[in-house]
Amino acid sequence: MTKVAYGTFPVLKAIEFSSNEETNQPLLPSSWTCTAILHPYAPPTDSNQLTNPFFQLCIASITFIENEILSVQVTGLEYGTWWYKITPLETTLSTDKGITWTSLKDTGWTLPTRNWLEENATYFKTSYLNWMEAQEVDWWKQPVKNSNAATWIWFDNKTKLPFRMMFGTPPPTSTTGDPKQLAFFQNFSFTYFSKFETINNPDTSIWNTPSIQGFNNGNPFNYKLIEWNHSFSMTTIMTPVDSKSMPLPTCVLYQWKSDEEYQEHRDRTQCTMMSQQYNPEAGFGTQVAMLYGRPPADMTNPPALSRDGYIFNENVYFTRGYPEPVVVNCRNIGLGQQPPTWASIPAVQGTIHATIIDNPVLCPNETVNIISALFPPTPQYPQGRYLWTWYSLLPNSDGSQSRPITFMESASEVSDEGTSLALADYFEWVRNPVGTWFDKEYFDLPTMCLHVPKRILFKK
């Protein structure tokens, strides 16, 4: 039996949403321009894929005129430029900044309208997106037709213009799209807009190299990859990509004791408690992921639960006036806790793709690294999928000591069994002093979980 229910961690503040109840879908201007940071689903598998932008982090300058054109000027951070012009009649491409053009067939793209949402889109809440509190955003969920997945779009609460988007399902292929989804954007998993504004009589005949204030390509400052603190707690908003679920306010406790201090499985544990308060049809109140880390390599008799991971669901009942969490089901997920140096594990190919310094929209007064890690292969992505995460450097840091901002899994599995989680936005973050650890009872595993079959994903 776990010791706590969601919201009782004394070190953390609750995540608050505005009381604003949005009813009208945002309608974009008849002509607009924006600058975007585009995160791909996966790296390339071979050199043939280097002929398009969809396998690398890109920035783009994009202009729209209603019923006429979507002009997309893309610069890859590793190679190439691409200029797409999407009109009601055709899509054309120039790879030499407009000198020569080629007509593209069967792209699956259609010229967008002013409304990026359909009638069945659902408004969730209004809140700051993370602890930086740069702007309040309206959260909108758009179910994907003929799928159990959903696309999420965040609109600036004041301007009602897009600020961020996440696609819950990949396009038909890496280079073609679904006519029912947003042209071009859908071929990237995750997008931030550093600028989005109305423009009158835009000129779509001239190449404009995309530019973002404070954006530095690659890793010019030789920052190191992040390394988690050995004991910390935080609150996040976890966003699923299945069409039926709303986001989950979440608390996380993490600790990883050194080899010398390690004695039992609870010494290396991550407890993630996700509230279903916005999903009343879930059938339970809280979902808990309890992940145990690997033991020291030289330990002869490691604990049985080390490297194991479990997800169990709880309802809170009151016994003699006190809340008592009761487990209603549990399953083994075959994946344990990641060590503090997870980003530097060779297999994940952790990479700093860009550094943004004091951008007033994306990271005011902060220096942020955009980092990728590689997740295991799937049939659609045999080369592996990208995990994208943004981290803000602490003062005088070499990059290793940084505060989390967001974490996103591309092409996350949409499953009735799992959480279908793809995104975490971080709020409160508290590091424990050196030598201070959480009460081990926080990391107890319910008795029910000890009797479920193990699921082996990777060899230990």
C-alpha positions in Angstrom: 0.0 0.0 0.0 1.5 3.3 -1.0 1.7 5.9 1.8 0.4 9.0 0.0 -2.3 10.1 -2.4 -1.8 12.8 -5.0 -1.4 16.3 -3.7 0.0 15.4 -0.3 3.7 16.0 -1.0 4.5 18.9 1.3 7.4 20.1 -0.8 5.3 20.9 -3.8 2.8 23.6 -4.7 -0.4 22.6 -6.6 -0.6 23.4 -10.3 -3.3 26.0 -10.9 -5.4 26.7 -13.9 -7.3 29.9 -14.7 -11.0 29.9 -14.1 -11.5 31.2 -17.6 -13.9 28.9 -19.6 -13.1 29.4 -23.3 -16.0 28.6 -25.6 -15.1 30.1 -29.0 -12.5 28.4 -31.2 -9.7 30.7 -32.2 -9.9 32.0 -35.8 -6.6 33.0 -37.4 -6.2 36.2 -39.4 -6.8 36.1 -43.2 -3.1 36.6 -43.7 -0.3 36.0 -41.2 3.4 35.2 -40.8 5.2 33.2 -38.2 8.6 31.8 -37.3 8.7 28.2 -36.1 11.1 25.7 -34.5 10.3 22.3 -35.9 11.2 19.0 -34.1 11.3 15.9 -36.3 9.9 12.5 -35.4 13.1 10.6 -36.1 16.6 10.8 -37.5 17.3 9.7 -41.1 17.9 6.0 -42.0 20.0 6.7 -45.1 21.4 9.4 -47.3 18.2 9.4 -49.5 16.3 11.1 -46.6 18.8 14.0 -46.6 16.9 15.5 -49.6 14.1 16.7 -47.3 13.9 18.6 -44.0 11.8 16.1 -42.0 14.7 14.3 -40.2 16.4 17.2 -38.5 15.6 20.1 -36.2 14.6 23.0 -38.5 13.5 26.6 -38.2 11.1 28.1 -40.7 9.6 31.4 -41.9 6.0 30.7 -42.9 3.4 33.0 -44.5 -0.3 32.4 -45.2 -2.9 34.2 -47.4 -6.4 32.8 -47.1 -7.5 30.8 -50.2 -4.2 31.6 -51.9 -1.0 30.2 -50.5 0.9 28.7 -47.6 4.6 29.7 -48.2 7.0 27.7 -46.0 10.7 28.6 -46.1 12.7 26.1 -44.1 16.4 26.0 -43.0 17.8 22.8 -41.6 20.1 23.1 -38.7 22.4 20.4 -40.2 21.9 20.8 -44.0 19.8 22.3 -46.7 17.0 24.9 -47.4 13.5 24.1 -48.7 10.8 26.5 -49.9 7.4 25.0 -50.3 4.5 26.8 -51.8 1.1 25.1 -51.1 -1.8 26.5 -53.2 -5.3 25.2 -54.0 -4.0 23.8 -57.2 -0.5 22.4 -56.4 2.5 22.2 -54.2 5.8 23.3 -55.5 9.3 23.1 -54.0 12.6 25.0 -54.5 15.8 23.9 -52.9 17.8 26.9 -54.1 15.8 29.7 -52.4 13.5 30.3 -55.3 15.7 30.1 -58.4 14.2 26.9 -59.7 10.9 25.1 -58.9 9.6 21.6 -59.0 6.0 20.5 -58.8 5.4 17.9 -56.1 2.8 15.1 -56.7 0.7 13.3 -54.1 2.0 15.2 -51.1 -1.3 14.7 -49.3 -1.1 18.4 -48.2 -4.1 20.8 -48.6 -4.1 24.5 -48.1 -5.1 25.2 -44.5 -8.0 27.5 -43.6 -8.1 30.1 -40.9 -9.5 27.6 -38.4 -6.9 25.0 -37.4 -9.6 23.3 -35.2 -12.6 21.3 -36.2 -16.0 21.3 -34.6 -15.2 18.4 -32.3 -12.1 20.1 -30.9 -12.2 20.5 -27.1 -11.0 23.3 -25.0 -9.3 22.1 -21.8 -8.0 24.9 -19.6 -6.0 28.2 -19.6 -2.7 28.3 -17.7 1.0 29.2 -18.0 2.8 26.5 -20.0 5.6 26.0 -17.5 7.4 27.6 -14.6 8.9 30.4 -16.7 5.4 31.9 -17.0 6.2 33.7 -20.2 2.5 33.8 -21.3 -0.8 32.1 -20.5 -2.1 29.7 -23.2 -5.4 28.1 -24.0 -5.1 24.3 -24.3 -7.1 22.7 -27.2 -7.4 19.1 -28.2 -8.3 18.0 -31.7 -9.2 14.3 -32.3 -7.6 12.8 -35.4 -10.1 11.3 -37.8 -10.1 7.5 -38.2 -7.7 7.3 -35.2 -7.7 7.1 -31.4 -5.1 9.8 -31.3 -5.4 13.6 -30.8 -3.4 16.7 -31.8 -2.9 19.4 -29.2 -2.6 23.1 -30.0 -1.8 25.8 -27.5 -3.0 29.3 -28.4 -1.7 32.5 -26.7 -4.5 33.5 -24.4 -4.2 37.2 -25.3 -3.7 37.1 -29.1 -5.5 33.8 -29.8 -2.6 32.9 -32.1 -0.8 29.6 -32.0 2.1 29.1 -29.7 2.8 25.4 -29.8 1.5 22.2 -31.3 2.0 18.4 -30.8 0.8 15.8 -33.3 -0.5 12.6 -31.7 -0.1 10.5 -34.7 2.6 10.5 -37.4 1.8 11.3 -41.1 1.3 8.4 -43.6 4.9 8.6 -44.5 7.8 10.9 -43.4 7.4 13.0 -46.6 3.7 12.9 -47.3 0.7 14.1 -45.3 -2.9 13.4 -44.3 -5.2 15.9 -46.1 -7.3 16.1 -42.9 -4.3 17.5 -40.9 -2.3 20.7 -41.2 -0.2 20.7 -44.3 3.6 20.6 -43.7 3.3 21.0 -39.9 2.1 17.5 -39.5 5.4 16.1 -40.8 7.1 17.3 -37.6 6.1 15.9 -34.2 6.5 19.1 -32.1 6.5 22.8 -33.0 7.1 26.1 -31.1 6.3 29.5 -32.6 8.7 32.2 -31.6 6.6 34.7 -33.6 3.1 34.6 -34.9 1.4 37.8 -36.1 -1.0 39.3 -38.5 0.5 40.8 -41.7 -1.2 42.8 -44.5 -0.4 42.1 -48.1 2.6 39.8 -47.4 5.1 39.2 -50.2 5.5 35.4 -50.9 7.9 35.9 -53.8 11.1 36.6 -51.9 13.2 34.2 -49.8 13.6 35.3 -46.2 16.0 33.3 -44.1 14.3 32.4 -40.8 15.7 34.2 -37.8 14.9 33.7 -34.1 16.2 36.1 -31.4 18.8 34.4 -29.2 18.8 31.2 -31.3 22.2 29.5 -31.6 22.5 26.5 -33.9 24.3 23.4 -32.6 26.3 23.6 -29.4 28.7 26.6 -30.0 29.2 27.0 -26.2 30.3 23.4 -25.7 27.6 22.8 -23.1 27.4 19.3 -21.5 24.4 17.2 -21.5 22.1 17.4 -18.5 22.6 15.3 -15.4 19.7 14.9 -13.0 20.1 15.7 -9.3 20.3 12.6 -7.1 17.2 13.6 -5.2 14.4 16.0 -6.3 10.7 16.4 -6.5 8.6 18.3 -9.1 5.1 18.9 -10.4 4.3 18.5 -14.1 1.3 18.5 -16.4 1.4 15.2 -18.3 -0.5 15.3 -21.7 -1.7 12.1 -23.3 -2.1 11.8 -27.1 -5.2 9.5 -27.0 -8.4 11.4 -28.0 -10.4 10.5 -24.9 -8.0 11.8 -22.2 -7.3 15.2 -20.8 -4.0 16.2 -19.2 -2.9 14.9 -15.8 -1.5 17.1 -13.0 1.4 15.0 -11.7 3.8 14.8 -8.8 7.3 13.2 -9.2 9.7 12.0 -6.5 13.1 10.9 -7.7 16.2 9.6 -5.9 19.3 7.7 -6.9 21.8 6.7 -4.2 25.4 6.1 -5.0 26.8 2.6 -5.3 28.3 3.0 -1.8 24.9 3.9 -0.3 22.7 1.5 -2.2 21.2 -1.3 -0.1 17.8 -2.1 -1.4 15.5 -1.4 -4.4 13.9 1.6 -2.9 17.3 3.4 -2.8 16.9 4.0 -6.5 13.3 4.9 -7.3 11.1 7.3 -9.3 7.5 7.6 -8.1 5.2 9.4 -10.6 1.7 10.1 -9.3 -0.8 11.2 -12.0 -4.1 12.7 -11.0 -7.2 11.8 -13.1 -9.2 14.7 -11.8 -9.9 15.9 -15.3 -10.7 12.4 -16.5 -13.8 11.4 -14.5 -14.5 8.4 -16.8 -11.1 6.8 -16.1 -12.6 4.7 -13.3 -9.9 5.5 -10.8 -8.5 8.6 -9.2 -4.7 8.3 -9.4 -2.3 6.4 -11.6 1.1 5.7 -10.2 4.3 4.7 -12.1 6.8 3.2 -9.7 10.2 2.6 -11.4 13.2 1.0 -9.7 16.8 1.6 -10.9 19.6 -0.8 -11.6 21.7 -2.0 -8.7 25.5 -1.5 -8.5 27.3 -3.6 -11.1 29.3 -5.5 -8.5 26.3 -6.4 -6.3 26.2 -10.2 -6.2 22.6 -10.6 -5.0 20.6 -7.6 -6.4 17.1 -7.0 -5.1 14.4 -8.8 -7.0 12.6 -5.5 -7.9 15.6 -3.6 -9.2 15.2 -2.4 -12.8 11.5 -3.2 -12.7 8.7 -0.8 -13.4 5.0 -0.9 -12.5 1.9 1.1 -13.2 -1.0 0.8 -10.8 -4.3 2.6 -10.4 -5.7 3.8 -7.1 -8.9 5.2 -5.7 -8.9 7.0 -2.4 -11.4 5.9 0.2 -11.9 7.4 3.7 -11.5 5.0 6.6 -12.2 6.5 10.1 -12.0 9.9 8.5 -8.5 9.4 6.9 -7.8 9.1 3.2 -6.7 5.6 2.3 -5.5 4.8 -1.2 -6.7 1.4 -2.5 -5.1 -0.2 -5.5 -7.6 -1.4 -8.1 -5.2 -2.9 -10.7 -1.5 -3.2 -11.5 0.8 -4.2 -14.3 4.5 -4.7 -14.9 5.8 -2.4 -17.7 9.3 -4.0 -18.0 11.1 -0.7 -17.8 12.8 0.6 -14.7 14.1 4.0 -13.5 16.7 5.9 -15.6 20.0 7.0 -13.9 20.8 10.7 -13.5 23.2 10.4 -16.4 20.5 9.0 -18.8 21.1 11.6 -21.5 24.8 10.5 -21.8 24.1 6.8 -22.2 25.6 5.9 -25.6 22.5 4.1 -26.9 20.3 7.2 -26.6 22.7 9.4 -28.6 21.9 12.5 -26.5 22.6 15.6 -28.5 22.3 19.3 -28.0 20.9 20.7 -31.2 20.5 24.4 -30.3 20.8 26.9 -27.5 18.3 29.8 -27.1 19.3 32.8 -25.0 16.8 35.2 -23.5 14.1 34.9 -26.1 11.2 37.0 -24.8 8.6 34.5 -26.0 10.3 31.2 -25.6 12.6 31.7 -22.6 12.7 35.2 -21.1 15.8 35.7 -19.0 16.8 32.1 -19.4 19.4 30.1 -21.4 17.8 26.9 -22.8 19.3 23.9 -24.5 17.2 21.9 -27.0 18.2 18.2 -26.5 17.3 15.0 -28.3 17.6 11.4 -27.1 16.7 8.3 -29.1 13.9 6.0 -28.1 13.8 2.3 -29.2 12.7 1.4 -32.7 9.2 0.8 -33.9 8.0 -0.7 -37.2 7.4 2.8 -38.6 10.7 4.1 -37.3 13.3 1.3 -37.3 16.0 3.9 -36.7 14.3 4.9 -33.4 12.2 7.9 -32.5 13.2 11.2 -31.0 12.6 12.3 -27.4 12.8 16.1 -27.3 13.5 18.0 -24.1 14.2 21.6 -23.2 16.4 22.5 -20.2 17.2 25.8 -18.7 20.8 26.2 -17.4 21.3 27.1 -13.8 23.6 30.0 -13.0 27.2 29.4 -13.9 26.3 25.9 -15.2 28.2 24.0 -17.8 24.9 22.6 -19.0 24.9 19.5 -16.8 23.0 21.3 -14.0 19.8 22.5 -15.6 16.1 22.8 -14.8 13.6 20.9 -16.9 11.1 22.9 -19.0 9.4 20.3 -21.3 9.8 16.7 -22.4 8.2 15.2 -25.4 8.1 11.7 -26.9 7.5 11.6 -30.7 5.0 9.1 -32.0 4.0 7.9 -28.6 1.9 4.8 -28.6 -1.8 5.3 -28.2 -3.0 2.4 -26.0 -6.1 1.6 -24.1 -3.8 -0.2 -21.5 -1.2 2.4 -21.0 -1.2 6.1 -20.2 -0.6 7.2 -23.8 1.5 10.0 -22.4 3.7 12.0 -24.8 4.4 15.3 -23.1 5.4 16.7 -19.7 5.5 20.4 -18.9 7.3 21.2 -15.7 6.4 23.6 -12.9 7.6 23.3 -9.3 11.1 21.8 -8.9 12.8 21.2 -5.6 16.2 19.7 -5.1 17.0 17.9 -1.8 20.2 19.0 0.0 23.1 16.6 -0.5 22.6 13.5 1.7 18.9 14.1 2.2 16.6 11.4 1.0 12.8 10.7 0.9 11.1 8.5 3.3 11.4 5.0 1.8 7.7 4.3 2.4 6.9 6.6 -0.5 8.4 4.0 -2.7 6.6 0.9 -1.4 5.1 -1.3 -4.0 1.5 -2.5 -3.5 1.1 -6.2 -2.7 -1.0 -6.7 -5.8 1.9 -5.7 -8.0 4.1 -8.5 -6.6 1.8 -11.1 -8.2 1.5 -9.7 -11.8 3.5 -11.3 -14.7 6.8 -9.5 -15.6 7.1 -7.9 -18.9 10.6 -7.9 -20.4 11.3 -5.2 -22.9 15.1 -5.2 -22.9 17.7 -7.6 -21.7 19.1 -6.6 -18.3 
